[in-house]
Amino acid sequence: MYEAQTFEEILTRMLDSVPNDVDKREGSIIYDALSPAAAELAQAYIEMDSNINLFFTDSSSGDYLEKRALDYGLIRDPATQAQRKGLFFSSPGVLFDIPIASRFSIDSQNYTVTERISLGTFILECESFGVIGNQDYGSMLPLDYISGLVDVQLADVIVPGEESENDDAFRQRILLHARFPSASGNKSDYINWSLEVPGVGGAQVVPLAYGPGTVGITIVDSDAKPASIQLIADVQNYISPVTGDGKAPILSGVTVVTAIGVAVDVTSAIVLVSGYTLLQVKATFETAVIAYLKSIAFAADPTVKYTRIGSLLSETLGVQDYSGLLINGGVANVSVIAGRVAVKGTVTLT
């Protein structure tokens, strides 16, 4: 089996091949002549070690990971644009229709109207790619004059914008595809098809959910939160539209629904480290809680652990100590059953 060689090992082996009647001490002619070659060979071994890791999915990265994925017919998911709900008013409380393709701006981000939902309610697509399109809410300014329009409000995230798939997420998708291969409409197929739809962050599949020949799919968005009506429709149309032209086998009764959110409320008293404010600590802790809940969405064990929340709080910068930690009013784990997903509720730190 291949083993990397250090500079010292290579140099020692080279010197051993030199006759003993030649001066081989450090600083000798032969020593100085062989040392640079040994250093170059050691560097070559280091590079070979790195290159070998690039051949395997679990240790590859970047362009090499994309080449490994091509063996399975997979490509890295590109960044996508957020789709948002916009409300348009001609006077306070009076909704107002506007032309499709109208453009609006909020905090340096531009949005384009793409589809009418109902009177004065439209879908807007962020012109920038990535999660930045999910962040802003509130009043928008028109980039072109629209007669009669007096107010525009950027509201719900319909389909979250996503960054380009990072190496860790891409690697997990490749391994999932390799370890649970498709087989003409098996459970893994429905999971993989769901994850191919932009904005989907996870999927659960229940065979025979509504009787023979039926499949139930429960999804969450890319933030591991309940999916919007539009995202549900996108997955439904991709896998099993009314026309029967989707990914699912013909005559499969596929029903796509969103996971139900289970709010996780956290309350605790804390002792602050000098120099930190309560607002700073609360923001940092909430970010950690969101990341934790996202990591356990649709996991084999999606239970929200009381001790894990406590660990997150104690590890938060600015927290010296804490007491009286409650999760949903108690000191126990929060169970999350199939079809549900834990989401951050109210965080109260005093």
MINURO-465861 format. One record per residue (C-alpha): x, y, z. Coordinates in steps of 0.2 Angstrom, whole numbers, padded with zeros to 4 digits, always signed. Example, Ala and Ser with C-alpha at 12.3 -4.5 7.8 and 13.67 -1.06 7.14 Angstrom:
2
+0062-0022+0039
+0068-0005+0036
END
This chain:
350
+0000+0000+0000
+0006+0018-0004
+0014+0027+0010
+0021+0045+0010
+0039+0047+0013
+0047+0061+0024
+0062+0071+0019
+0072+0062+0033
+0067+0044+0027
+0071+0048+0009
+0088+0056+0013
+0093+0042+0025
+0089+0029+0012
+0099+0038-0001
+0114+0040+0010
+0113+0022+0015
+0116+0018-0004
+0132+0027-0003
+0148+0017+0001
+0153+0019+0020
+0171+0025+0015
+0163+0041+0009
+0160+0056+0021
+0141+0056+0023
+0140+0068+0038
+0130+0084+0037
+0139+0097+0028
+0149+0084+0017
+0149+0085-0002
+0138+0070-0004
+0126+0075+0010
+0124+0093+0002
+0122+0085-0015
+0108+0073-0010
+0098+0084+0002
+0090+0095-0012
+0084+0079-0021
+0077+0072-0005
+0068+0088-0002
+0060+0088-0019
+0055+0069-0018
+0047+0073-0001
+0037+0087-0009
+0032+0075-0023
+0025+0063-0010
+0015+0076-0002
+0007+0081-0018
+0004+0063-0023
-0005+0060-0006
-0016+0075-0010
-0020+0069-0027
-0024+0052-0021
-0037+0060-0009
-0045+0069-0024
-0049+0052-0032
-0062+0048-0018
-0078+0056-0016
-0077+0057+0003
-0061+0067+0002
-0062+0076-0015
-0066+0094-0017
-0069+0108-0030
-0067+0103-0048
-0061+0086-0044
-0077+0083-0034
-0087+0088-0049
-0078+0076-0060
-0082+0062-0048
-0100+0067-0048
-0100+0065-0067
-0098+0047-0065
-0115+0046-0058
-0123+0059-0070
-0124+0072-0056
-0118+0091-0057
-0117+0104-0044
-0132+0114-0041
-0130+0132-0047
-0135+0147-0037
-0154+0151-0039
-0164+0167-0038
-0177+0170-0024
-0195+0171-0028
-0205+0183-0017
-0222+0189-0015
-0226+0207-0018
-0241+0217-0013
-0245+0233-0024
-0257+0247-0018
-0265+0262-0026
-0270+0268-0009
-0269+0262+0009
-0277+0245+0009
-0282+0245-0010
-0273+0232-0020
-0268+0237-0038
-0262+0227-0053
-0246+0232-0062
-0238+0226-0078
-0228+0210-0079
-0209+0213-0080
-0210+0229-0069
-0194+0231-0059
-0192+0237-0041
-0178+0240-0029
-0175+0238-0010
-0158+0240-0001
-0148+0239-0018
-0157+0223-0023
-0168+0223-0039
-0183+0212-0041
-0193+0209-0057
-0212+0205-0057
-0214+0188-0066
-0232+0182-0062
-0249+0187-0056
-0256+0178-0041
-0271+0188-0038
-0277+0206-0038
-0262+0217-0033
-0252+0201-0028
-0238+0196-0039
-0222+0185-0039
-0206+0195-0040
-0189+0187-0044
-0173+0194-0037
-0161+0199-0050
-0146+0193-0039
-0142+0175-0037
-0141+0167-0019
-0148+0170-0002
-0147+0188-0003
-0164+0188-0011
-0172+0181+0004
-0167+0194+0017
-0176+0210+0014
-0194+0214+0018
-0204+0230+0017
-0206+0245+0006
-0199+0245-0012
-0196+0258-0024
-0201+0257-0043
-0187+0258-0055
-0200+0264-0069
-0214+0276-0066
-0231+0266-0064
-0246+0278-0064
-0258+0275-0049
-0245+0265-0039
-0242+0273-0022
-0235+0258-0011
-0226+0242-0014
-0222+0229+0000
-0210+0215-0002
-0217+0200+0008
-0216+0182+0009
-0202+0171+0002
-0210+0159-0010
-0195+0150-0016
-0179+0154-0007
-0164+0159-0017
-0149+0147-0014
-0130+0149-0016
-0121+0137-0027
-0120+0120-0019
-0105+0119-0008
-0093+0104-0007
-0101+0096+0009
-0119+0096+0002
-0113+0091-0015
-0103+0077-0008
-0117+0071+0003
-0129+0070-0012
-0116+0060-0022
-0114+0048-0008
-0133+0047-0006
-0135+0043-0024
-0121+0030-0024
-0127+0021-0008
-0145+0021-0012
-0146+0019-0031
-0162+0022-0041
-0173+0007-0046
-0187+0012-0057
-0197+0022-0044
-0190+0016-0028
-0190+0027-0012
-0173+0034-0016
-0179+0040-0033
-0192+0050-0025
-0180+0058-0013
-0167+0062-0026
-0181+0069-0038
-0187+0080-0024
-0169+0087-0021
-0167+0091-0039
-0180+0105-0038
-0172+0122-0034
-0177+0127-0016
-0179+0110-0009
-0169+0106+0006
-0175+0089+0011
-0188+0076+0008
-0197+0062+0017
-0205+0048+0007
-0219+0037+0012
-0224+0022+0000
-0242+0018+0000
-0246+0033+0009
-0264+0034+0003
-0267+0017-0003
-0260+0005-0016
-0250+0014-0030
-0248+0030-0020
-0233+0039-0014
-0233+0053-0001
-0218+0066-0001
-0215+0078+0013
-0203+0092+0009
-0195+0107+0017
-0186+0122+0009
-0168+0125+0008
-0168+0133+0025
-0176+0117+0032
-0192+0127+0035
-0210+0122+0029
-0211+0124+0010
-0222+0137+0002
-0237+0133-0009
-0227+0137-0025
-0212+0126-0020
-0224+0112-0017
-0232+0114-0034
-0215+0115-0042
-0210+0098-0034
-0227+0091-0039
-0226+0096-0057
-0208+0090-0058
-0211+0073-0051
-0229+0069-0056
-0239+0083-0065
-0257+0080-0071
-0250+0077-0089
-0240+0061-0083
-0224+0068-0090
-0215+0069-0074
-0201+0059-0066
-0213+0046-0058
-0219+0031-0066
-0235+0032-0075
-0250+0029-0064
-0241+0033-0048
-0252+0043-0037
-0239+0056-0030
-0245+0069-0017
-0232+0082-0012
-0235+0091+0005
-0225+0103+0016
-0218+0097+0033
-0227+0105+0048
-0216+0117+0058
-0214+0113+0077
-0208+0129+0085
-0194+0127+0098
-0195+0141+0111
-0180+0144+0122
-0179+0153+0138
-0164+0155+0149
-0155+0167+0161
-0137+0170+0157
-0121+0178+0164
-0113+0189+0151
-0094+0190+0149
-0088+0208+0151
-0089+0218+0135
-0103+0209+0127
-0121+0214+0126
-0137+0204+0127
-0142+0208+0110
-0125+0202+0103
-0126+0186+0112
-0145+0183+0108
-0141+0185+0089
-0126+0173+0090
-0136+0160+0100
-0151+0161+0088
-0139+0158+0073
-0132+0143+0081
-0150+0136+0085
-0155+0139+0067
-0140+0129+0061
-0143+0115+0073
-0162+0113+0069
-0157+0113+0051
-0145+0099+0053
-0157+0088+0061
-0172+0091+0049
-0177+0074+0042
-0163+0066+0051
-0164+0048+0057
-0166+0056+0074
-0174+0073+0072
-0177+0075+0091
-0172+0092+0098
-0160+0088+0112
-0161+0098+0128
-0143+0095+0132
-0138+0101+0114
-0147+0117+0116
-0138+0119+0133
-0121+0116+0125
-0125+0129+0111
-0129+0142+0124
-0113+0138+0134
-0102+0139+0119
-0110+0155+0113
-0097+0170+0113
-0101+0181+0127
-0110+0168+0139
-0100+0165+0155
-0114+0154+0162
-0133+0151+0161
-0147+0144+0172
-0165+0140+0171
-0164+0134+0153
-0182+0129+0147
-0186+0122+0130
-0205+0124+0126
-0207+0127+0144
-0199+0111+0150
-0182+0103+0153
-0184+0088+0142
-0181+0084+0123
-0193+0090+0110
-0200+0075+0100
-0202+0078+0081
-0212+0065+0072
-0212+0061+0054
-0219+0074+0043
-0214+0088+0055
-0198+0099+0056
-0191+0109+0071
-0190+0128+0068
-0184+0141+0079
-0197+0149+0089
-0195+0163+0102
-0178+0165+0111
-0179+0174+0127
-0163+0178+0136
-0162+0188+0152
END
